[in-house]
Amino acid sequence: MLEIIAEENYSRLDVFLCEELGLSRSQIQKLIKNKNITCSIKLKPSMKVSQGEKFFVDIPPSENLTHLEAEDIDFDVIYEDEYLLVINKPSGLVVHPAPGNWHGTLVNGLVYRYPELKALPNFLRPGIVHRLDAGTSGLMIVARTQKVMLMLQEMFKLREIHKKYLALTHGTPAKREGILSGPIDRDPNNFLRMAIVENGRPSLTGYKVLWSRNKYSLIECNLFTGRMHQIRVHLSALGCPLVGDNLYGTNDEKLPRVYLHSWKLEFTHPITQENMSFRRNITSDFLDFIADLRD
């Protein structure tokens, strides 16, 4: 039995559970109908979710939902101790299994290298406390115990973990630096997208233009909140969509990735209280693309 607590308000229960469990909307609705997901009140997929509400999830035995195969996946471990890992995720690697991506994910690779993670109750996302989109490269934290996982999740909620990204964009913002604050939620016209919508979840992204050339800009982004696709949504709304981002930018680019990289990560170790600071520069393919622009 898995316990899930809503950290914020959500417009729909099925949307909230999709994000938490990594399952499709139809799968979530089936679980609710069959009473595999319960709460103190009768549940409907369309009901609103309030911060602090608690849900209990009992996934029935099913190969498609619960089997997590250990696979030898390529990623770099930057730091590890008995409590947590800091990894450098390559672009193109999906973080956790979900419909259409049951194999070949970072989680498959994590349980291959660290079999003890399979014992954690988060059956499809053991150790995962935050995510990077498949096309995004760079630094991530992974918990090795359930206690540390809960501690790190609370630190993210309290904004005690600091992350900075490098984004290559089309165009240049009118202001060289600032804070973007458009509220973000699901795009009501496209379930695959997020959007700035009225009454969306509060979202803050700091940005600073590092350089601009040939109608492109390299922008450092500082995440103060952690919404899905936050940087992509905010920069697109600013008129500077990420290069290679067909979902929020132009759909005529045939590029191998979205040019977004998690390059700085700072936090206090939840157990040892040591100040942890990591930095990984952009990947070689990202650097080569920029070099071509600056020639």
C-alpha positions as protocol buffer text, in pm:
chain_id: "A"
residue {
  index: 1
  type: MET
  ca { x: 0 y: 0 z: 0 }
}
residue {
  index: 2
  type: LEU
  ca { x: 147 y: 332 z: -112 }
}
residue {
  index: 3
  type: GLU
  ca { x: 57 y: 657 z: 70 }
}
residue {
  index: 4
  type: ILE
  ca { x: 57 y: 980 z: -129 }
}
residue {
  index: 5
  type: ILE
  ca { x: 11 y: 1328 z: 18 }
}
residue {
  index: 6
  type: ALA
  ca { x: -69 y: 1625 z: -203 }
}
residue {
  index: 7
  type: GLU
  ca { x: 189 y: 1899 z: -152 }
}
residue {
  index: 8
  type: GLU
  ca { x: -29 y: 2158 z: -330 }
}
residue {
  index: 9
  type: ASN
  ca { x: -375 y: 2210 z: -474 }
}
residue {
  index: 10
  type: TYR
  ca { x: -457 y: 2040 z: -805 }
}
residue {
  index: 11
  type: SER
  ca { x: -745 y: 2102 z: -1043 }
}
residue {
  index: 12
  type: ARG
  ca { x: -808 y: 1728 z: -1099 }
}
residue {
  index: 13
  type: LEU
  ca { x: -738 y: 1411 z: -903 }
}
residue {
  index: 14
  type: ASP
  ca { x: -646 y: 1204 z: -1210 }
}
residue {
  index: 15
  type: VAL
  ca { x: -392 y: 1467 z: -1323 }
}
residue {
  index: 16
  type: PHE
  ca { x: -232 y: 1471 z: -976 }
}
residue {
  index: 17
  type: LEU
  ca { x: -208 y: 1091 z: -964 }
}
residue {
  index: 18
  type: CYS
  ca { x: -69 y: 1074 z: -1320 }
}
residue {
  index: 19
  type: GLU
  ca { x: 222 y: 1291 z: -1211 }
}
residue {
  index: 20
  type: GLU
  ca { x: 274 y: 1103 z: -883 }
}
residue {
  index: 21
  type: LEU
  ca { x: 252 y: 748 z: -1016 }
}
residue {
  index: 22
  type: GLY
  ca { x: 378 y: 787 z: -1371 }
}
residue {
  index: 23
  type: LEU
  ca { x: 70 y: 609 z: -1510 }
}
residue {
  index: 24
  type: SER
  ca { x: -166 y: 709 z: -1789 }
}
residue {
  index: 25
  type: ARG
  ca { x: -489 y: 893 z: -1722 }
}
residue {
  index: 26
  type: SER
  ca { x: -698 y: 591 z: -1827 }
}
residue {
  index: 27
  type: GLN
  ca { x: -503 y: 366 z: -1590 }
}
residue {
  index: 28
  type: ILE
  ca { x: -560 y: 608 z: -1302 }
}
residue {
  index: 29
  type: GLN
  ca { x: -931 y: 629 z: -1378 }
}
residue {
  index: 30
  type: LYS
  ca { x: -954 y: 249 z: -1381 }
}
residue {
  index: 31
  type: LEU
  ca { x: -778 y: 227 z: -1045 }
}
residue {
  index: 32
  type: ILE
  ca { x: -1018 y: 483 z: -896 }
}
residue {
  index: 33
  type: LYS
  ca { x: -1320 y: 297 z: -1040 }
}
residue {
  index: 34
  type: ASN
  ca { x: -1197 y: -34 z: -894 }
}
residue {
  index: 35
  type: LYS
  ca { x: -1130 y: 132 z: -557 }
}
residue {
  index: 36
  type: ASN
  ca { x: -757 y: 62 z: -571 }
}
residue {
  index: 37
  type: ILE
  ca { x: -713 y: 429 z: -479 }
}
residue {
  index: 38
  type: THR
  ca { x: -892 y: 538 z: -164 }
}
residue {
  index: 39
  type: CYS
  ca { x: -930 y: 839 z: 61 }
}
residue {
  index: 40
  type: SER
  ca { x: -1153 y: 949 z: 345 }
}
residue {
  index: 41
  type: ILE
  ca { x: -1421 y: 1044 z: 89 }
}
residue {
  index: 42
  type: LYS
  ca { x: -1557 y: 890 z: -230 }
}
residue {
  index: 43
  type: LEU
  ca { x: -1324 y: 966 z: -518 }
}
residue {
  index: 44
  type: LYS
  ca { x: -1395 y: 1091 z: -869 }
}
residue {
  index: 45
  type: PRO
  ca { x: -1125 y: 1147 z: -1136 }
}
residue {
  index: 46
  type: SER
  ca { x: -1244 y: 1505 z: -1193 }
}
residue {
  index: 47
  type: MET
  ca { x: -1250 y: 1613 z: -829 }
}
residue {
  index: 48
  type: LYS
  ca { x: -1020 y: 1886 z: -703 }
}
residue {
  index: 49
  type: VAL
  ca { x: -730 y: 1798 z: -474 }
}
residue {
  index: 50
  type: SER
  ca { x: -646 y: 2013 z: -173 }
}
residue {
  index: 51
  type: GLN
  ca { x: -300 y: 2052 z: -25 }
}
residue {
  index: 52
  type: GLY
  ca { x: -242 y: 1799 z: 252 }
}
residue {
  index: 53
  type: GLU
  ca { x: -499 y: 1544 z: 133 }
}
residue {
  index: 54
  type: LYS
  ca { x: -384 y: 1185 z: 176 }
}
residue {
  index: 55
  type: PHE
  ca { x: -449 y: 901 z: -69 }
}
residue {
  index: 56
  type: PHE
  ca { x: -380 y: 529 z: -41 }
}
residue {
  index: 57
  type: VAL
  ca { x: -284 y: 337 z: -354 }
}
residue {
  index: 58
  type: ASP
  ca { x: -301 y: -41 z: -381 }
}
residue {
  index: 59
  type: ILE
  ca { x: -175 y: -142 z: -726 }
}
residue {
  index: 60
  type: PRO
  ca { x: -302 y: -489 z: -823 }
}
residue {
  index: 61
  type: PRO
  ca { x: -43 y: -741 z: -944 }
}
residue {
  index: 62
  type: SER
  ca { x: 22 y: -662 z: -1308 }
}
residue {
  index: 63
  type: GLU
  ca { x: 332 y: -705 z: -1519 }
}
residue {
  index: 64
  type: ASN
  ca { x: 271 y: -378 z: -1697 }
}
residue {
  index: 65
  type: LEU
  ca { x: 240 y: -177 z: -1378 }
}
residue {
  index: 66
  type: THR
  ca { x: 470 y: -321 z: -1116 }
}
residue {
  index: 67
  type: HIS
  ca { x: 753 y: -513 z: -1277 }
}
residue {
  index: 68
  type: LEU
  ca { x: 1071 y: -309 z: -1270 }
}
residue {
  index: 69
  type: GLU
  ca { x: 1353 y: -464 z: -1465 }
}
residue {
  index: 70
  type: ALA
  ca { x: 1715 y: -389 z: -1376 }
}
residue {
  index: 71
  type: GLU
  ca { x: 1907 y: -280 z: -1685 }
}
residue {
  index: 72
  type: ASP
  ca { x: 2263 y: -163 z: -1749 }
}
residue {
  index: 73
  type: ILE
  ca { x: 2202 y: 204 z: -1841 }
}
residue {
  index: 74
  type: ASP
  ca { x: 2473 y: 460 z: -1912 }
}
residue {
  index: 75
  type: PHE
  ca { x: 2488 y: 754 z: -1669 }
}
residue {
  index: 76
  type: ASP
  ca { x: 2759 y: 910 z: -1451 }
}
residue {
  index: 77
  type: VAL
  ca { x: 2754 y: 904 z: -1072 }
}
residue {
  index: 78
  type: ILE
  ca { x: 2912 y: 1229 z: -949 }
}
residue {
  index: 79
  type: TYR
  ca { x: 2878 y: 1161 z: -577 }
}
residue {
  index: 80
  type: GLU
  ca { x: 2752 y: 878 z: -361 }
}
residue {
  index: 81
  type: ASP
  ca { x: 2728 y: 782 z: 4 }
}
residue {
  index: 82
  type: GLU
  ca { x: 2501 y: 546 z: 194 }
}
residue {
  index: 83
  type: TYR
  ca { x: 2218 y: 801 z: 191 }
}
residue {
  index: 84
  type: LEU
  ca { x: 2204 y: 960 z: -153 }
}
residue {
  index: 85
  type: LEU
  ca { x: 2351 y: 992 z: -501 }
}
residue {
  index: 86
  type: VAL
  ca { x: 2416 y: 1287 z: -730 }
}
residue {
  index: 87
  type: ILE
  ca { x: 2412 y: 1180 z: -1093 }
}
residue {
  index: 88
  type: ASN
  ca { x: 2477 y: 1342 z: -1430 }
}
residue {
  index: 89
  type: LYS
  ca { x: 2187 y: 1241 z: -1654 }
}
residue {
  index: 90
  type: PRO
  ca { x: 2253 y: 1232 z: -2030 }
}
residue {
  index: 91
  type: SER
  ca { x: 2010 y: 1392 z: -2271 }
}
residue {
  index: 92
  type: GLY
  ca { x: 1760 y: 1147 z: -2416 }
}
residue {
  index: 93
  type: LEU
  ca { x: 1733 y: 932 z: -2102 }
}
residue {
  index: 94
  type: VAL
  ca { x: 1379 y: 909 z: -1957 }
}
residue {
  index: 95
  type: VAL
  ca { x: 1386 y: 926 z: -1576 }
}
residue {
  index: 96
  type: HIS
  ca { x: 1129 y: 665 z: -1474 }
}
residue {
  index: 97
  type: PRO
  ca { x: 906 y: 399 z: -1634 }
}
residue {
  index: 98
  type: ALA
  ca { x: 567 y: 506 z: -1766 }
}
residue {
  index: 99
  type: PRO
  ca { x: 332 y: 399 z: -2045 }
}
residue {
  index: 100
  type: GLY
  ca { x: 542 y: 375 z: -2361 }
}
residue {
  index: 101
  type: ASN
  ca { x: 869 y: 371 z: -2165 }
}
residue {
  index: 102
  type: TRP
  ca { x: 868 y: 64 z: -1943 }
}
residue {
  index: 103
  type: HIS
  ca { x: 1235 y: -11 z: -2017 }
}
residue {
  index: 104
  type: GLY
  ca { x: 1558 y: 178 z: -2074 }
}
residue {
  index: 105
  type: THR
  ca { x: 1498 y: 449 z: -1814 }
}
residue {
  index: 106
  type: LEU
  ca { x: 1725 y: 597 z: -1548 }
}
residue {
  index: 107
  type: VAL
  ca { x: 1533 y: 405 z: -1280 }
}
residue {
  index: 108
  type: ASN
  ca { x: 1600 y: 76 z: -1461 }
}
residue {
  index: 109
  type: GLY
  ca { x: 1969 y: 169 z: -1448 }
}
residue {
  index: 110
  type: LEU
  ca { x: 1955 y: 274 z: -1084 }
}
residue {
  index: 111
  type: VAL
  ca { x: 1812 y: -56 z: -961 }
}
residue {
  index: 112
  type: TYR
  ca { x: 2076 y: -237 z: -1170 }
}
residue {
  index: 113
  type: ARG
  ca { x: 2361 y: -55 z: -990 }
}
residue {
  index: 114
  type: TYR
  ca { x: 2186 y: -19 z: -654 }
}
residue {
  index: 115
  type: PRO
  ca { x: 1953 y: -320 z: -606 }
}
residue {
  index: 116
  type: GLU
  ca { x: 1849 y: -202 z: -259 }
}
residue {
  index: 117
  type: LEU
  ca { x: 1640 y: 71 z: -423 }
}
residue {
  index: 118
  type: LYS
  ca { x: 1387 y: -193 z: -525 }
}
residue {
  index: 119
  type: ALA
  ca { x: 1286 y: -222 z: -160 }
}
residue {
  index: 120
  type: LEU
  ca { x: 1157 y: 137 z: -152 }
}
residue {
  index: 121
  type: PRO
  ca { x: 775 y: 167 z: -168 }
}
residue {
  index: 122
  type: ASN
  ca { x: 776 y: 404 z: -467 }
}
residue {
  index: 123
  type: PHE
  ca { x: 753 y: 107 z: -701 }
}
residue {
  index: 124
  type: LEU
  ca { x: 809 y: 289 z: -1032 }
}
residue {
  index: 125
  type: ARG
  ca { x: 1020 y: 577 z: -901 }
}
residue {
  index: 126
  type: PRO
  ca { x: 1241 y: 442 z: -622 }
}
residue {
  index: 127
  type: GLY
  ca { x: 1474 y: 714 z: -497 }
}
residue {
  index: 128
  type: ILE
  ca { x: 1347 y: 979 z: -739 }
}
residue {
  index: 129
  type: VAL
  ca { x: 1283 y: 1308 z: -557 }
}
residue {
  index: 130
  type: HIS
  ca { x: 1284 y: 1536 z: -863 }
}
residue {
  index: 131
  type: ARG
  ca { x: 1289 y: 1485 z: -1237 }
}
residue {
  index: 132
  type: LEU
  ca { x: 1451 y: 1614 z: -1552 }
}
residue {
  index: 133
  type: ASP
  ca { x: 1273 y: 1594 z: -1885 }
}
residue {
  index: 134
  type: ALA
  ca { x: 1409 y: 1325 z: -2117 }
}
residue {
  index: 135
  type: GLY
  ca { x: 1578 y: 1583 z: -2341 }
}
residue {
  index: 136
  type: THR
  ca { x: 1737 y: 1770 z: -2049 }
}
residue {
  index: 137
  type: SER
  ca { x: 2086 y: 1675 z: -1934 }
}
residue {
  index: 138
  type: GLY
  ca { x: 2266 y: 1738 z: -1608 }
}
residue {
  index: 139
  type: LEU
  ca { x: 2260 y: 1703 z: -1231 }
}
residue {
  index: 140
  type: MET
  ca { x: 2000 y: 1512 z: -1028 }
}
residue {
  index: 141
  type: ILE
  ca { x: 1973 y: 1392 z: -668 }
}
residue {
  index: 142
  type: VAL
  ca { x: 1862 y: 1035 z: -594 }
}
residue {
  index: 143
  type: ALA
  ca { x: 1775 y: 908 z: -244 }
}
residue {
  index: 144
  type: ARG
  ca { x: 1900 y: 566 z: -132 }
}
residue {
  index: 145
  type: THR
  ca { x: 1664 y: 522 z: 165 }
}
residue {
  index: 146
  type: GLN
  ca { x: 1298 y: 603 z: 220 }
}
residue {
  index: 147
  type: LYS
  ca { x: 1385 y: 826 z: 518 }
}
residue {
  index: 148
  type: VAL
  ca { x: 1623 y: 1037 z: 307 }
}
residue {
  index: 149
  type: MET
  ca { x: 1375 y: 1044 z: 22 }
}
residue {
  index: 150
  type: LEU
  ca { x: 1110 y: 1200 z: 247 }
}
residue {
  index: 151
  type: MET
  ca { x: 1365 y: 1446 z: 388 }
}
residue {
  index: 152
  type: LEU
  ca { x: 1475 y: 1556 z: 41 }
}
residue {
  index: 153
  type: GLN
  ca { x: 1115 y: 1593 z: -76 }
}
residue {
  index: 154
  type: GLU
  ca { x: 1052 y: 1824 z: 220 }
}
residue {
  index: 155
  type: MET
  ca { x: 1368 y: 2022 z: 136 }
}
residue {
  index: 156
  type: PHE
  ca { x: 1245 y: 2071 z: -220 }
}
residue {
  index: 157
  type: LYS
  ca { x: 907 y: 2182 z: -88 }
}
residue {
  index: 158
  type: LEU
  ca { x: 1078 y: 2438 z: 140 }
}
residue {
  index: 159
  type: ARG
  ca { x: 1303 y: 2552 z: -149 }
}
residue {
  index: 160
  type: GLU
  ca { x: 1617 y: 2449 z: 37 }
}
residue {
  index: 161
  type: ILE
  ca { x: 1766 y: 2280 z: -269 }
}
residue {
  index: 162
  type: HIS
  ca { x: 1902 y: 2525 z: -525 }
}
residue {
  index: 163
  type: LYS
  ca { x: 1921 y: 2440 z: -896 }
}
residue {
  index: 164
  type: LYS
  ca { x: 2050 y: 2640 z: -1189 }
}
residue {
  index: 165
  type: TYR
  ca { x: 2013 y: 2554 z: -1556 }
}
residue {
  index: 166
  type: LEU
  ca { x: 2161 y: 2667 z: -1885 }
}
residue {
  index: 167
  type: ALA
  ca { x: 1909 y: 2714 z: -2166 }
}
residue {
  index: 168
  type: LEU
  ca { x: 1977 y: 2792 z: -2531 }
}
residue {
  index: 169
  type: THR
  ca { x: 1687 y: 2989 z: -2674 }
}
residue {
  index: 170
  type: HIS
  ca { x: 1563 y: 3151 z: -2990 }
}
residue {
  index: 171
  type: GLY
  ca { x: 1561 y: 3529 z: -2957 }
}
residue {
  index: 172
  type: THR
  ca { x: 1667 y: 3754 z: -2671 }
}
residue {
  index: 173
  type: PRO
  ca { x: 1451 y: 3879 z: -2381 }
}
residue {
  index: 174
  type: ALA
  ca { x: 1384 y: 4253 z: -2375 }
}
residue {
  index: 175
  type: LYS
  ca { x: 1531 y: 4263 z: -2024 }
}
residue {
  index: 176
  type: ARG
  ca { x: 1865 y: 4095 z: -1969 }
}
residue {
  index: 177
  type: GLU
  ca { x: 1756 y: 3950 z: -1636 }
}
residue {
  index: 178
  type: GLY
  ca { x: 1446 y: 3919 z: -1425 }
}
residue {
  index: 179
  type: ILE
  ca { x: 1197 y: 3683 z: -1261 }
}
residue {
  index: 180
  type: LEU
  ca { x: 916 y: 3508 z: -1449 }
}
residue {
  index: 181
  type: SER
  ca { x: 608 y: 3440 z: -1239 }
}
residue {
  index: 182
  type: GLY
  ca { x: 330 y: 3311 z: -1464 }
}
residue {
  index: 183
  type: PRO
  ca { x: 117 y: 3047 z: -1282 }
}
residue {
  index: 184
  type: ILE
  ca { x: 148 y: 2703 z: -1447 }
}
residue {
  index: 185
  type: ASP
  ca { x: -98 y: 2418 z: -1487 }
}
residue {
  index: 186
  type: ARG
  ca { x: -208 y: 2172 z: -1754 }
}
residue {
  index: 187
  type: ASP
  ca { x: -293 y: 2328 z: -2088 }
}
residue {
  index: 188
  type: PRO
  ca { x: -674 y: 2295 z: -2106 }
}
residue {
  index: 189
  type: ASN
  ca { x: -647 y: 2242 z: -2483 }
}
residue {
  index: 190
  type: ASN
  ca { x: -361 y: 1989 z: -2484 }
}
residue {
  index: 191
  type: PHE
  ca { x: -306 y: 1740 z: -2199 }
}
residue {
  index: 192
  type: LEU
  ca { x: 55 y: 1684 z: -2309 }
}
residue {
  index: 193
  type: ARG
  ca { x: 149 y: 2047 z: -2246 }
}
residue {
  index: 194
  type: MET
  ca { x: 169 y: 2275 z: -1949 }
}
residue {
  index: 195
  type: ALA
  ca { x: 72 y: 2641 z: -1984 }
}
residue {
  index: 196
  type: ILE
  ca { x: 44 y: 2970 z: -1801 }
}
residue {
  index: 197
  type: VAL
  ca { x: -318 y: 2971 z: -1692 }
}
residue {
  index: 198
  type: GLU
  ca { x: -533 y: 3171 z: -1454 }
}
residue {
  index: 199
  type: ASN
  ca { x: -543 y: 3008 z: -1110 }
}
residue {
  index: 200
  type: GLY
  ca { x: -248 y: 2785 z: -1203 }
}
residue {
  index: 201
  type: ARG
  ca { x: 15 y: 2678 z: -951 }
}
residue {
  index: 202
  type: PRO
  ca { x: 249 y: 2960 z: -839 }
}
residue {
  index: 203
  type: SER
  ca { x: 575 y: 2939 z: -1036 }
}
residue {
  index: 204
  type: LEU
  ca { x: 895 y: 3144 z: -1020 }
}
residue {
  index: 205
  type: THR
  ca { x: 1192 y: 3130 z: -1256 }
}
residue {
  index: 206
  type: GLY
  ca { x: 1485 y: 3369 z: -1230 }
}
residue {
  index: 207
  type: TYR
  ca { x: 1677 y: 3427 z: -1553 }
}
residue {
  index: 208
  type: LYS
  ca { x: 1992 y: 3604 z: -1671 }
}
residue {
  index: 209
  type: VAL
  ca { x: 2111 y: 3636 z: -2031 }
}
residue {
  index: 210
  type: LEU
  ca { x: 2475 y: 3527 z: -2051 }
}
residue {
  index: 211
  type: TRP
  ca { x: 2522 y: 3609 z: -2420 }
}
residue {
  index: 212
  type: SER
  ca { x: 2324 y: 3663 z: -2740 }
}
residue {
  index: 213
  type: ARG
  ca { x: 2433 y: 3611 z: -3099 }
}
residue {
  index: 214
  type: ASN
  ca { x: 2279 y: 3532 z: -3438 }
}
residue {
  index: 215
  type: LYS
  ca { x: 1925 y: 3544 z: -3294 }
}
residue {
  index: 216
  type: TYR
  ca { x: 2010 y: 3294 z: -3019 }
}
residue {
  index: 217
  type: SER
  ca { x: 2071 y: 3343 z: -2645 }
}
residue {
  index: 218
  type: LEU
  ca { x: 2232 y: 3140 z: -2368 }
}
residue {
  index: 219
  type: ILE
  ca { x: 2031 y: 3200 z: -2052 }
}
residue {
  index: 220
  type: GLU
  ca { x: 2100 y: 3092 z: -1694 }
}
residue {
  index: 221
  type: CYS
  ca { x: 1778 y: 2995 z: -1516 }
}
residue {
  index: 222
  type: ASN
  ca { x: 1731 y: 2973 z: -1141 }
}
residue {
  index: 223
  type: LEU
  ca { x: 1437 y: 2757 z: -1034 }
}
residue {
  index: 224
  type: PHE
  ca { x: 1256 y: 2884 z: -726 }
}
residue {
  index: 225
  type: THR
  ca { x: 969 y: 2637 z: -779 }
}
residue {
  index: 226
  type: GLY
  ca { x: 965 y: 2299 z: -950 }
}
residue {
  index: 227
  type: ARG
  ca { x: 669 y: 2278 z: -1187 }
}
residue {
  index: 228
  type: MET
  ca { x: 662 y: 2036 z: -1475 }
}
residue {
  index: 229
  type: HIS
  ca { x: 827 y: 2194 z: -1785 }
}
residue {
  index: 230
  type: GLN
  ca { x: 862 y: 2520 z: -1590 }
}
residue {
  index: 231
  type: ILE
  ca { x: 1162 y: 2667 z: -1772 }
}
residue {
  index: 232
  type: ARG
  ca { x: 1026 y: 2562 z: -2110 }
}
residue {
  index: 233
  type: VAL
  ca { x: 686 y: 2719 z: -2041 }
}
residue {
  index: 234
  type: HIS
  ca { x: 820 y: 3044 z: -1894 }
}
residue {
  index: 235
  type: LEU
  ca { x: 1081 y: 3110 z: -2163 }
}
residue {
  index: 236
  type: SER
  ca { x: 835 y: 3027 z: -2438 }
}
residue {
  index: 237
  type: ALA
  ca { x: 587 y: 3275 z: -2289 }
}
residue {
  index: 238
  type: LEU
  ca { x: 869 y: 3530 z: -2284 }
}
residue {
  index: 239
  type: GLY
  ca { x: 904 y: 3485 z: -2658 }
}
residue {
  index: 240
  type: CYS
  ca { x: 1227 y: 3286 z: -2629 }
}
residue {
  index: 241
  type: PRO
  ca { x: 1146 y: 2916 z: -2669 }
}
residue {
  index: 242
  type: LEU
  ca { x: 1423 y: 2664 z: -2615 }
}
residue {
  index: 243
  type: VAL
  ca { x: 1614 y: 2546 z: -2919 }
}
residue {
  index: 244
  type: GLY
  ca { x: 1497 y: 2197 z: -3009 }
}
residue {
  index: 245
  type: ASP
  ca { x: 1174 y: 2223 z: -2809 }
}
residue {
  index: 246
  type: ASN
  ca { x: 901 y: 2118 z: -3051 }
}
residue {
  index: 247
  type: LEU
  ca { x: 634 y: 2111 z: -2779 }
}
residue {
  index: 248
  type: TYR
  ca { x: 665 y: 2476 z: -2672 }
}
residue {
  index: 249
  type: GLY
  ca { x: 853 y: 2627 z: -2964 }
}
residue {
  index: 250
  type: THR
  ca { x: 865 y: 2573 z: -3336 }
}
residue {
  index: 251
  type: ASN
  ca { x: 781 y: 2225 z: -3463 }
}
residue {
  index: 252
  type: ASP
  ca { x: 991 y: 2245 z: -3777 }
}
residue {
  index: 253
  type: GLU
  ca { x: 1327 y: 2184 z: -3609 }
}
residue {
  index: 254
  type: LYS
  ca { x: 1487 y: 1844 z: -3662 }
}
residue {
  index: 255
  type: LEU
  ca { x: 1727 y: 1854 z: -3368 }
}
residue {
  index: 256
  type: PRO
  ca { x: 1837 y: 1562 z: -3150 }
}
residue {
  index: 257
  type: ARG
  ca { x: 1751 y: 1723 z: -2816 }
}
residue {
  index: 258
  type: VAL
  ca { x: 1615 y: 2017 z: -2620 }
}
residue {
  index: 259
  type: TYR
  ca { x: 1911 y: 2240 z: -2532 }
}
residue {
  index: 260
  type: LEU
  ca { x: 1857 y: 2260 z: -2156 }
}
residue {
  index: 261
  type: HIS
  ca { x: 2116 y: 2150 z: -1898 }
}
residue {
  index: 262
  type: SER
  ca { x: 2104 y: 2127 z: -1517 }
}
residue {
  index: 263
  type: TRP
  ca { x: 2449 y: 2261 z: -1434 }
}
residue {
  index: 264
  type: LYS
  ca { x: 2455 y: 2368 z: -1069 }
}
residue {
  index: 265
  type: LEU
  ca { x: 2312 y: 2198 z: -762 }
}
residue {
  index: 266
  type: GLU
  ca { x: 2352 y: 2311 z: -400 }
}
residue {
  index: 267
  type: PHE
  ca { x: 2195 y: 2176 z: -80 }
}
residue {
  index: 268
  type: THR
  ca { x: 2267 y: 2080 z: 278 }
}
residue {
  index: 269
  type: HIS
  ca { x: 2308 y: 1705 z: 323 }
}
residue {
  index: 270
  type: PRO
  ca { x: 1994 y: 1593 z: 512 }
}
residue {
  index: 271
  type: ILE
  ca { x: 2188 y: 1353 z: 739 }
}
residue {
  index: 272
  type: THR
  ca { x: 2543 y: 1487 z: 776 }
}
residue {
  index: 273
  type: GLN
  ca { x: 2445 y: 1857 z: 743 }
}
residue {
  index: 274
  type: GLU
  ca { x: 2744 y: 1907 z: 513 }
}
residue {
  index: 275
  type: ASN
  ca { x: 2717 y: 2182 z: 251 }
}
residue {
  index: 276
  type: MET
  ca { x: 2700 y: 2007 z: -87 }
}
residue {
  index: 277
  type: SER
  ca { x: 2779 y: 2191 z: -410 }
}
residue {
  index: 278
  type: PHE
  ca { x: 2807 y: 2039 z: -758 }
}
residue {
  index: 279
  type: ARG
  ca { x: 2863 y: 2174 z: -1107 }
}
residue {
  index: 280
  type: ARG
  ca { x: 2872 y: 2000 z: -1442 }
}
residue {
  index: 281
  type: ASN
  ca { x: 2932 y: 2202 z: -1757 }
}
residue {
  index: 282
  type: ILE
  ca { x: 2722 y: 2152 z: -2068 }
}
residue {
  index: 283
  type: THR
  ca { x: 2766 y: 1832 z: -2263 }
}
residue {
  index: 284
  type: SER
  ca { x: 2989 y: 1807 z: -2570 }
}
residue {
  index: 285
  type: ASP
  ca { x: 2696 y: 1802 z: -2813 }
}
residue {
  index: 286
  type: PHE
  ca { x: 2552 y: 2116 z: -2649 }
}
residue {
  index: 287
  type: LEU
  ca { x: 2894 y: 2285 z: -2664 }
}
residue {
  index: 288
  type: ASP
  ca { x: 2943 y: 2192 z: -3030 }
}
residue {
  index: 289
  type: PHE
  ca { x: 2603 y: 2338 z: -3121 }
}
residue {
  index: 290
  type: ILE
  ca { x: 2688 y: 2666 z: -2945 }
}
residue {
  index: 291
  type: ALA
  ca { x: 3032 y: 2680 z: -3110 }
}
residue {
  index: 292
  type: ASP
  ca { x: 2867 y: 2658 z: -3453 }
}
residue {
  index: 293
  type: LEU
  ca { x: 2637 y: 2949 z: -3364 }
}
residue {
  index: 294
  type: ARG
  ca { x: 2923 y: 3170 z: -3248 }
}
residue {
  index: 295
  type: ASP
  ca { x: 3142 y: 3115 z: -3556 }
}
